[in-house]
Amino acid sequence: MEQTTRRNPLAGTVYETRTLRGVRCVRLSVLTDETTSPERQREADDRVAAELNIDFGTGDALREAVDLDVSASTFGPFDRPELGGWLARPDEYDALVWWRFDRAIRSMAHMHELAKWARDHRKMLVFAEGIGGGKLVFDFRNPMDPMAEFQMMMLAFAAQVESQSIKDRVTGAMAAIRRMPLRWRGGGRPPYGYMPAPMPKEHGGIGWTLVPDPDAVAIIERIVRELLEGATLSAVAAGLNVDGKASPRDHWAVKMERDKGGKTGGAKGAHVVRDVFKWTPAVIGRMLRNPTMLGWKMHKGRPVRDAEGNPIMATESPVMTREEFDRIGALLDSRSIDNGDRKDTDALLLRVIHCDSCGGRMYLSKPTKNGASVNPFYKCNSHARGDLCALPANIRASWVDEYVEAEFLRVLGPVQTTHVVEIPGYDPEPELLATIAEFAEHQEQEGRQKSKHAARAWQERADALDNRIAMLEEAEKVEPQRIVTNTGRTFADEWAEKDTAGRRAMLVEAGVRLDVRRGVRGGWRKLDVRRVDFTITGELNPAAEETAANTDTVNAEPNPVTDAPPARGDSLRLAESGPTLVAA
């Protein structure tokens, strides 16, 4: 640190001057804001530092606090990632330098904390451009001088008033734009599936609107196609991740040529940084159920409505029609309960085999001996559910796997498989129920308004919702269609080509259920079929009944798979039976 001694020619005294150690502070609320870019802030900081003989260091010894994409209204100086670290190490410098006042604080509370810290640690706070354009220097190195803190508090008050004024203007402008049909606010990330475009001249030519984003629409079409073909949400998400397709959160970053990933949730005061945000079943489900697919404007999770209660459109070209939206919603609803299929197990009968005593699912257990699996078996797992089963069952896996496969192919093997397309048509009831719920929630606020303006705004929304409900009540329902086409293949053909997971899915989809009762002592070497009940429910039940009607119920020889076991000591063999022709 350089230090020189100079004489004051006016007072005839001697005083010291020295090069101060400074920290160059840079903050940006929005990374794309060019008017307050980090480069501009650095230039201003360097300029005022040169005037005040402040040094920021160089190279690895550079003293700089850079907080990008950090709001001063939300995060105080001590809560910012880099500035907060420097404030925790006050012995390493003498001054903090900002471009302008609003780069440091936006509230009196934050400024009070910063001023108290500077006074306690005897630091200098410098702003390159203050009121009127000149620099502001608050020197707290003299603890006996209260003027620095007083001046800072006055300026902090002005900064807080300005911040609130800006917030009110922006909030009012955004509220007005939300009420304008087809008008997009501009700036920020648009809903997935859309991108901003200049407003067409036929609609005024002022501002921005939304149009379909071809890249995102291609992904949405892929997702819908795979779901309609029978893929699960998990499988669709996994495929998108394998192919490197950007998730909705990363998609706009890619469009703007920014880095993917970012901060996500964590404990209070902490966050997790991810390199990329992946597709997940939850992400896909939320995206496809979001009314933005219909082109609706949404605010805080609710549709923005006009005076008649109709949803206000954000685009002329929605990604989905109402029929398509309802169709995919119905498909997701049909899979929302008990639809998980595990790929990490070779249990053929998972979700198929149940304990007869408690009705709960049975799960595969694999005992080991010398590191090798020995005689896997299915067991009642009531204790894991917190239930008490009076007669918990367990049974050897190979016996029931063989039995269920034989019964399934005997009953449904010759039956042709079909491809079913469900078209829900249009049913106003989902939107009607949602609007009624929104109306009921709105009614709970009745009478709480203190001003006439608030009461009038409340009544306008109540009338709008009421109008929309009346219109939906009058809307005609378009009946759904069900198109069934034969594939030319049988269940036996499909079974032969499937792996264990695929066969398990066939059993579950067909409505196969096996109930197992507790066994009795006797040293059985084969399945005691008196312990099990094989049933098929659902749409395939008529085909199963027809097959059973055309099958001989009495075989000439005992069958250890389908008949009760003979007396102990008798020999058994599997009887051969011919195929049964079943009408498709």
VEXDOVO-12287 format. One record per residue (C-alpha): residue number from 1; residue in one letter; x, y, z. Coordinates in steps of 0.5 Angstrom, whole numbers, plus 500, padded with zeros to 3 digits. Example, Ala and Ser with C-alpha at 12.3 -4.5 7.8 and 13.67 -1.06 7.14 Angstrom:
<sites>
{1 a {525 491 516}}
{2 s {527 498 514}}
</sites>
This chain:
<sites>
{1 m {500 500 500}}
{2 e {503 507 498}}
{3 q {503 512 503}}
{4 t {506 519 502}}
{5 t {506 526 507}}
{6 r {503 532 504}}
{7 r {503 539 507}}
{8 n {496 543 507}}
{9 p {498 550 504}}
{10 l {492 553 507}}
{11 a {492 550 514}}
{12 g {499 549 514}}
{13 t {498 542 517}}
{14 v {501 535 515}}
{15 y {496 530 513}}
{16 e {497 523 510}}
{17 t {494 520 503}}
{18 r {494 513 501}}
{19 t {492 508 496}}
{20 l {486 505 498}}
{21 r {484 497 497}}
{22 g {477 497 494}}
{23 v {472 492 492}}
{24 r {469 493 485}}
{25 c {461 491 486}}
{26 v {457 489 480}}
{27 r {450 487 480}}
{28 l {445 486 475}}
{29 s {437 484 476}}
{30 v {436 481 469}}
{31 l {442 478 465}}
{32 t {439 481 458}}
{33 d {439 488 461}}
{34 e {444 492 456}}
{35 t {443 499 459}}
{36 t {446 496 466}}
{37 s {451 491 463}}
{38 p {457 489 467}}
{39 e {462 492 463}}
{40 r {458 499 463}}
{41 q {458 498 471}}
{42 r {466 496 471}}
{43 e {468 502 467}}
{44 a {464 507 472}}
{45 d {467 504 478}}
{46 d {474 504 475}}
{47 r {473 511 473}}
{48 v {471 514 480}}
{49 a {476 509 483}}
{50 a {482 513 479}}
{51 e {479 519 482}}
{52 l {479 517 489}}
{53 n {486 513 489}}
{54 i {482 506 490}}
{55 d {486 500 487}}
{56 f {482 494 486}}
{57 g {488 489 485}}
{58 t {489 485 478}}
{59 g {489 478 476}}
{60 d {488 473 482}}
{61 a {488 478 487}}
{62 l {483 482 483}}
{63 r {477 484 488}}
{64 e {471 484 485}}
{65 a {464 482 487}}
{66 v {459 480 481}}
{67 d {452 478 482}}
{68 l {448 477 476}}
{69 d {441 476 475}}
{70 v {440 478 483}}
{71 s {434 483 485}}
{72 a {436 488 490}}
{73 s {429 489 492}}
{74 t {429 481 494}}
{75 f {436 480 496}}
{76 g {440 485 501}}
{77 p {447 486 500}}
{78 f {449 481 505}}
{79 d {444 475 502}}
{80 r {448 476 495}}
{81 p {452 470 493}}
{82 e {459 474 492}}
{83 l {458 481 495}}
{84 g {455 477 502}}
{85 g {462 474 502}}
{86 w {466 480 501}}
{87 l {462 483 507}}
{88 a {464 477 511}}
{89 r {471 479 510}}
{90 p {472 486 512}}
{91 d {479 486 513}}
{92 e {481 485 506}}
{93 y {479 492 504}}
{94 d {478 499 505}}
{95 a {472 501 500}}
{96 l {466 498 496}}
{97 v {465 502 490}}
{98 w {458 501 486}}
{99 w {456 505 479}}
{100 r {449 507 482}}
{101 f {445 507 488}}
{102 d {440 502 486}}
{103 r {446 497 484}}
{104 a {447 497 492}}
{105 i {440 497 495}}
{106 r {433 498 494}}
{107 s {430 499 501}}
{108 m {431 503 507}}
{109 a {432 497 511}}
{110 h {438 494 507}}
{111 m {441 501 507}}
{112 h {441 501 514}}
{113 e {444 495 515}}
{114 l {450 497 510}}
{115 a {451 503 513}}
{116 k {451 500 520}}
{117 w {456 495 518}}
{118 a {460 501 514}}
{119 r {460 505 521}}
{120 d {462 499 525}}
{121 h {468 497 520}}
{122 r {470 504 518}}
{123 k {469 503 511}}
{124 m {468 508 505}}
{125 l {462 507 501}}
{126 v {463 510 494}}
{127 f {458 511 488}}
{128 a {460 513 481}}
{129 e {454 516 479}}
{130 g {449 519 484}}
{131 i {444 525 484}}
{132 g {445 530 478}}
{133 g {451 525 475}}
{134 g {456 527 480}}
{135 k {460 521 485}}
{136 l {457 520 492}}
{137 v {462 518 497}}
{138 f {460 516 504}}
{139 d {466 516 509}}
{140 f {465 512 515}}
{141 r {472 511 517}}
{142 n {471 517 522}}
{143 p {466 514 527}}
{144 m {465 521 530}}
{145 d {462 524 524}}
{146 p {454 522 523}}
{147 m {453 526 517}}
{148 a {455 520 512}}
{149 e {450 515 515}}
{150 f {444 521 515}}
{151 q {446 522 508}}
{152 m {445 515 506}}
{153 m {439 514 510}}
{154 m {436 520 506}}
{155 l {438 517 499}}
{156 a {436 510 501}}
{157 f {429 513 502}}
{158 a {429 516 495}}
{159 a {431 510 492}}
{160 q {425 506 496}}
{161 v {420 511 494}}
{162 e {423 510 486}}
{163 s {423 502 487}}
{164 q {416 502 489}}
{165 s {414 507 484}}
{166 i {417 503 478}}
{167 k {414 497 481}}
{168 d {407 500 481}}
{169 r {408 502 474}}
{170 v {410 496 472}}
{171 t {404 492 475}}
{172 g {399 497 472}}
{173 a {402 496 465}}
{174 m {402 488 466}}
{175 a {395 488 468}}
{176 a {393 492 463}}
{177 i {396 488 458}}
{178 r {393 482 460}}
{179 r {386 484 459}}
{180 m {388 486 451}}
{181 p {386 480 447}}
{182 l {392 477 443}}
{183 r {397 482 447}}
{184 w {404 479 450}}
{185 r {407 483 455}}
{186 g {414 482 452}}
{187 g {420 480 455}}
{188 g {421 474 460}}
{189 r {420 467 458}}
{190 p {413 465 454}}
{191 p {409 459 455}}
{192 y {412 453 452}}
{193 g {410 452 445}}
{194 y {410 459 443}}
{195 m {414 465 442}}
{196 p {413 472 441}}
{197 a {412 476 435}}
{198 p {410 483 433}}
{199 m {403 484 433}}
{200 p {400 483 426}}
{201 k {397 490 423}}
{202 e {390 487 422}}
{203 h {390 487 430}}
{204 g {393 494 431}}
{205 g {401 493 430}}
{206 i {403 495 437}}
{207 g {407 491 441}}
{208 w {407 483 441}}
{209 t {403 477 441}}
{210 l {405 469 441}}
{211 v {405 465 435}}
{212 p {407 457 435}}
{213 d {414 455 436}}
{214 p {416 450 431}}
{215 d {421 447 435}}
{216 a {417 446 441}}
{217 v {411 444 437}}
{218 a {414 438 434}}
{219 i {416 436 441}}
{220 i {409 437 443}}
{221 e {407 433 437}}
{222 r {412 427 439}}
{223 i {410 427 446}}
{224 v {402 426 444}}
{225 r {403 421 439}}
{226 e {408 417 443}}
{227 l {402 417 449}}
{228 l {397 415 444}}
{229 e {401 409 442}}
{230 g {401 407 449}}
{231 a {408 409 452}}
{232 t {408 411 459}}
{233 l {410 418 461}}
{234 s {416 416 464}}
{235 a {418 412 458}}
{236 v {417 419 454}}
{237 a {421 423 458}}
{238 a {427 418 458}}
{239 g {426 418 451}}
{240 l {427 426 450}}
{241 n {432 426 455}}
{242 v {436 421 451}}
{243 d {435 425 445}}
{244 g {438 431 448}}
{245 k {431 435 447}}
{246 a {431 441 451}}
{247 s {426 441 457}}
{248 p {421 447 457}}
{249 r {425 450 462}}
{250 d {431 450 458}}
{251 h {428 451 451}}
{252 w {428 458 452}}
{253 a {435 459 454}}
{254 v {437 455 448}}
{255 k {433 460 444}}
{256 m {436 466 447}}
{257 e {443 462 446}}
{258 r {444 462 454}}
{259 d {447 457 458}}
{260 k {442 451 460}}
{261 g {440 449 467}}
{262 g {441 454 473}}
{263 k {438 455 480}}
{264 t {433 450 483}}
{265 g {429 449 490}}
{266 g {433 448 496}}
{267 a {433 449 504}}
{268 k {432 456 506}}
{269 g {437 461 504}}
{270 a {440 455 499}}
{271 h {439 453 492}}
{272 v {442 447 488}}
{273 v {445 449 481}}
{274 r {443 444 475}}
{275 d {447 444 469}}
{276 v {441 442 465}}
{277 f {433 441 467}}
{278 k {431 434 465}}
{279 w {424 432 462}}
{280 t {420 428 468}}
{281 p {413 425 468}}
{282 a {411 431 472}}
{283 v {414 436 467}}
{284 i {410 433 461}}
{285 g {403 432 465}}
{286 r {403 439 468}}
{287 m {405 442 461}}
{288 l {400 438 457}}
{289 r {394 440 462}}
{290 n {396 447 462}}
{291 p {391 451 459}}
{292 t {396 455 455}}
{293 m {396 449 450}}
{294 l {389 452 448}}
{295 g {392 459 447}}
{296 w {389 462 454}}
{297 k {392 467 458}}
{298 m {394 465 465}}
{299 h {395 469 471}}
{300 k {397 466 478}}
{301 g {395 459 475}}
{302 r {388 462 473}}
{303 p {385 464 466}}
{304 v {385 471 465}}
{305 r {377 473 463}}
{306 d {374 478 459}}
{307 a {367 482 462}}
{308 e {363 476 459}}
{309 g {367 471 463}}
{310 n {371 468 456}}
{311 p {378 466 457}}
{312 i {382 472 454}}
{313 m {387 469 448}}
{314 a {394 470 448}}
{315 t {395 468 440}}
{316 e {391 467 434}}
{317 s {394 460 433}}
{318 p {393 455 439}}
{319 v {397 449 440}}
{320 m {391 445 441}}
{321 t {384 445 440}}
{322 r {379 444 445}}
{323 e {378 437 443}}
{324 e {385 435 443}}
{325 f {386 438 450}}
{326 d {381 434 453}}
{327 r {383 428 449}}
{328 i {390 428 452}}
{329 g {387 430 459}}
{330 a {382 424 459}}
{331 l {388 419 457}}
{332 l {393 422 463}}
{333 d {387 421 468}}
{334 s {386 414 466}}
{335 r {393 413 468}}
{336 s {393 417 474}}
{337 i {392 412 479}}
{338 d {396 406 479}}
{339 n {399 406 473}}
{340 g {406 406 474}}
{341 d {410 400 471}}
{342 r {417 398 474}}
{343 k {423 396 470}}
{344 d {427 394 475}}
{345 t {424 388 477}}
{346 d {423 381 473}}
{347 a {417 379 477}}
{348 l {412 377 472}}
{349 l {406 378 476}}
{350 l {407 385 480}}
{351 r {400 388 480}}
{352 v {397 382 478}}
{353 i {398 377 484}}
{354 h {394 378 491}}
{355 c {393 375 498}}
{356 d {386 372 498}}
{357 s {386 374 506}}
{358 c {387 381 506}}
{359 g {387 383 498}}
{360 g {393 387 498}}
{361 r {399 386 493}}
{362 m {404 380 493}}
{363 y {411 382 492}}
{364 l {417 378 489}}
{365 s {422 376 495}}
{366 k {429 372 493}}
{367 p {432 368 498}}
{368 t {440 367 497}}
{369 k {444 362 498}}
{370 n {452 363 497}}
{371 g {450 369 494}}
{372 a {446 366 489}}
{373 s {438 367 489}}
{374 v {434 360 491}}
{375 n {427 359 490}}
{376 p {424 366 489}}
{377 f {417 367 492}}
{378 y {411 372 492}}
{379 k {409 374 499}}
{380 c {404 378 502}}
{381 n {407 385 504}}
{382 s {401 387 509}}
{383 h {406 389 514}}
{384 a {409 394 509}}
{385 r {403 398 508}}
{386 g {402 398 516}}
{387 d {396 393 515}}
{388 l {395 386 519}}
{389 c {393 380 515}}
{390 a {390 375 518}}
{391 l {392 369 514}}
{392 p {398 372 510}}
{393 a {400 368 504}}
{394 n {406 366 500}}
{395 i {408 362 494}}
{396 r {413 359 490}}
{397 a {414 364 484}}
{398 s {416 359 478}}
{399 w {409 355 480}}
{400 v {404 361 479}}
{401 d {408 364 473}}
{402 e {407 358 469}}
{403 y {400 357 471}}
{404 v {398 365 470}}
{405 e {402 364 463}}
{406 a {398 358 461}}
{407 e {391 360 463}}
{408 f {392 367 460}}
{409 l {394 364 453}}
{410 r {389 358 454}}
{411 v {384 364 455}}
{412 l {386 369 451}}
{413 g {392 367 446}}
{414 p {387 365 440}}
{415 v {384 372 441}}
{416 q {386 378 436}}
{417 t {389 384 439}}
{418 t {386 391 437}}
{419 h {388 398 437}}
{420 v {383 403 440}}
{421 v {383 410 439}}
{422 e {379 414 444}}
{423 i {376 421 441}}
{424 p {373 424 447}}
{425 g {369 430 443}}
{426 y {368 436 447}}
{427 d {365 436 454}}
{428 p {364 443 457}}
{429 e {363 440 464}}
{430 p {371 440 465}}
{431 e {371 447 464}}
{432 l {364 448 467}}
{433 l {366 445 474}}
{434 a {373 449 474}}
{435 t {369 455 473}}
{436 i {364 454 478}}
{437 a {370 452 483}}
{438 e {373 459 481}}
{439 f {367 463 482}}
{440 a {366 459 489}}
{441 e {373 461 491}}
{442 h {371 468 489}}
{443 q {365 469 492}}
{444 e {369 468 499}}
{445 q {371 475 498}}
{446 e {365 478 498}}
{447 g {364 484 503}}
{448 r {371 484 504}}
{449 q {373 490 500}}
{450 k {374 497 503}}
{451 s {374 501 497}}
{452 k {368 502 492}}
{453 h {373 501 486}}
{454 a {375 494 489}}
{455 a {368 493 490}}
{456 r {366 494 483}}
{457 a {372 490 481}}
{458 w {370 484 485}}
{459 q {363 485 482}}
{460 e {366 485 475}}
{461 r {369 479 476}}
{462 a {363 475 479}}
{463 d {359 477 473}}
{464 a {364 475 468}}
{465 l {365 468 471}}
{466 d {357 468 472}}
{467 n {356 469 465}}
{468 r {361 464 463}}
{469 i {358 459 467}}
{470 a {351 460 464}}
{471 m {354 460 457}}
{472 l {358 453 459}}
{473 e {351 450 461}}
{474 e {348 452 455}}
{475 a {354 449 451}}
{476 e {352 442 447}}
{477 k {356 436 448}}
{478 v {359 432 443}}
{479 e {359 425 444}}
{480 p {366 421 444}}
{481 q {368 416 439}}
{482 r {371 410 440}}
{483 i {375 407 434}}
{484 v {377 400 434}}
{485 t {381 396 429}}
{486 n {384 389 428}}
{487 t {391 388 428}}
{488 g {391 381 425}}
{489 r {395 379 431}}
{490 t {393 375 437}}
{491 f {395 375 444}}
{492 a {399 369 443}}
{493 d {403 373 438}}
{494 e {404 379 442}}
{495 w {406 375 448}}
{496 a {412 371 444}}
{497 e {415 377 442}}
{498 k {415 381 449}}
{499 d {420 381 455}}
{500 t {418 380 462}}
{501 a {416 387 463}}
{502 g {412 387 456}}
{503 r {408 381 458}}
{504 r {407 384 465}}
{505 a {404 390 462}}
{506 m {399 385 458}}
{507 l {397 382 464}}
{508 v {395 388 467}}
{509 e {392 391 461}}
{510 a {387 385 460}}
{511 g {385 385 467}}
{512 v {388 379 470}}
{513 r {388 378 477}}
{514 l {391 372 481}}
{515 d {388 371 488}}
{516 v {393 366 493}}
{517 r {390 363 499}}
{518 r {395 360 505}}
{519 g {398 354 503}}
{520 v {397 347 507}}
{521 r {402 342 510}}
{522 g {404 337 505}}
{523 g {410 337 502}}
{524 w {407 339 495}}
{525 r {412 339 489}}
{526 k {407 342 484}}
{527 l {402 348 485}}
{528 d {396 346 489}}
{529 v {391 350 484}}
{530 r {386 350 490}}
{531 r {390 355 493}}
{532 v {389 360 487}}
{533 d {383 364 483}}
{534 f {385 366 476}}
{535 t {380 372 473}}
{536 i {380 376 468}}
{537 t {376 383 468}}
{538 g {374 389 464}}
{539 e {373 389 456}}
{540 l {376 382 455}}
{541 n {372 378 459}}
{542 p {367 377 454}}
{543 a {372 374 450}}
{544 a {375 370 456}}
{545 e {368 367 457}}
{546 e {367 365 450}}
{547 t {373 361 450}}
{548 a {371 358 457}}
{549 a {365 356 454}}
{550 n {368 352 448}}
{551 t {373 349 452}}
{552 d {372 342 455}}
{553 t {371 342 462}}
{554 v {373 335 464}}
{555 n {380 332 462}}
{556 a {381 325 461}}
{557 e {387 326 465}}
{558 p {389 330 471}}
{559 n {393 336 470}}
{560 p {397 339 475}}
{561 v {396 346 472}}
{562 t {389 347 472}}
{563 d {386 341 476}}
{564 a {386 340 483}}
{565 p {392 335 485}}
{566 p {391 328 486}}
{567 a {392 324 492}}
{568 r {399 324 495}}
{569 g {403 319 492}}
{570 d {400 319 485}}
{571 s {404 321 479}}
{572 l {402 327 475}}
{573 r {403 330 468}}
{574 l {401 335 464}}
{575 a {395 334 459}}
{576 e {396 336 452}}
{577 s {390 340 449}}
{578 g {388 343 442}}
{579 p {387 350 441}}
{580 t {381 353 441}}
{581 l {378 358 436}}
{582 v {375 364 438}}
{583 a {371 369 434}}
{584 a {375 376 434}}
</sites>
